[in-house]
Amino acid sequence: MLYQIFQQHIDKALDTLTADGVLPAGLDRKNVTLEPPRDPSHGDLSTNAAMVLSKAAGMKPRDLAEKIVEKLAALEDVKSAEMAGPGFINLRVSDAVLVSELLEIDKLGSEYGRSKKGAGITVNIEYVSANPTGPMHMGHCRGAVVGDALADLLEAVGHNVIREYYVNDAGSQVDTLARSVHLRYREALGETIMEIPEGLYPGDYLKPVGWALAQQYGDQYQAAPEQQWLQIFRKAAVDGMMDMIRADLALLGIKHDVFSSEADLHAAGKAEAAEAELRARDLVYDGELEQPKGKVVEDWEPVELPLFRSTQFGDDQDRPIKKSDGSWTYFGGDLAYHFQKSQSANELIDIWGADHSGTVKRIKAAVSALTEGKTKFDVKLVQMVHLLRNGVPEKMSKRSGNFVTIADMVEEVGKDAVRFTMLTRKADAQMDFDFAKVTEASRDNPVFYVQYAHARIQSNIRKAADEGIAPSDRHLDKLGAEEFDLVKMAAQFPRIVESAAASREPHRVAFYLNDLAAAFHGFYNLGNDRPDKRMLMVNDHETTSARLFLARNLGQTIRNGLALMGVEAVDSM
């Protein structure tokens, strides 16, 4: 593939200069880059090799650049090599290289853009992990899509990926859920339920769980004291909500490999095991919390608690892993959970809502301590999505039962519109989701614009077939500069996939697809003013077949990119 080929050319040129004594042996080349120049008029590829290596070589960047240019300019694959600015090197590639790239796309098909760069590394990515207290709503949607697309992206570069959902089923909110279900259970038995008491979940989505419990137990727990039914109703409620959550996620094409229960984790003594591990390393000690800063708490008394030495890892204070009543803090539970995950993965990635930003530093400290720095750990924060309808805010409140669910969204605008839109901005940037805009058939709607490019390509292939013309690689010499510009855009795809995976930023794929679609639409519209550039020319089968071959492989590249986003590449619109 083009970027790999030219990276090898640069490495060989540097090897030759090292052998010639121009460069010292053993130079670190990790910061040498190869990328498209910002201004396409400067060339097809640009490298900073001379600027990065000149200091170690004891040379001025431009002097080293001249020597590198001399080596590269002699290659058949290089049409021209020029030095620019303080020492950048700009390259123009030969048409033969671009034809080879086009043939490579055709050969690899759905595998184009995929690699084995991450082979041998297992990554656990945890995403969604909403409390099991109701259907999935828009507050969960963006993190779900970002996490799922990131998992696909990591698999595309060869990582073994574990997709995990952490079921928060050990907290007081699950007791509240059980009491809410008990109310619906009594209702199913014929009781008249007036206004839902304050503090309980009011949504109708709990009625099926209450009805099922009424069918199973009859009136056995209708008037029974809470201690007799709470645990039974907790389990039934969580199971019912998780079934609903799985169904909601399936509407978005999202699935998980592992569902880990917080309650099971505590029952298995995993938190105690993590505490023992940290105490053995003197990273947990019994101490007193500092009085809250900036506040005067009249009844505050110092309490001795087990504290994790998170200040050793950059936190601003040591953190308690247990409460004064002996129960585990959220941090204590999270600490044990991440320790459990680290047993089966080389790297951990958590997708969290931005409202959890305050806990990032301490949990990173805990993972670093528990794994002795051997397990990489990253937290990707996902900002809120503002729901709009024709520019007017759409209200959402989970507790009132009045909220927009994922099921509502998918039914109204479709899975593809939801998924693609959620990936059109960087995850840590806030975004607006306007129901009207995401279904608009215009250039301003990126999912439509990209899907339309693919549909337009397929439409032209069908029209050409009616004229007896099929895509063919036999006449690629008919392609000109404008067509080769499209090949250059397509050739960036493997590089985009690798960089998006390395940075953990799936939105880069969406940006790229929008640029590729724009380039294709631009070329297609060129035929409106220049008949010689029309995609379909019934009097010139050779040029038409070559352009169709190009278009078919642009479509393949678009299809591959959309697949990484979990979006369908439609054949007609």
PyMOL commands that set and color helices and strands:
alter all, ss='L'
color gray80, all
select helices_A, chain A and resi 2-19+40-42+49-57+61-73+95-111+138-156+172-188+204-217+226-251+262-267+270-280+310-313+330-342+354-370+406-413+415-422+437-439+446-466+476-478+481-491+493-503+507-529+531-533+541-564
alter helices_A, ss='H'
color red, helices_A
select strands_A, chain A and resi 34-35+45-47+78-84+88-93+122-126+160-167+258-261+284-288+304-308+319-320+347-353+376-382+385-389+392-393+431-434
alter strands_A, ss='S'
color yellow, strands_A
deselect
rebuild
show_as cartoon
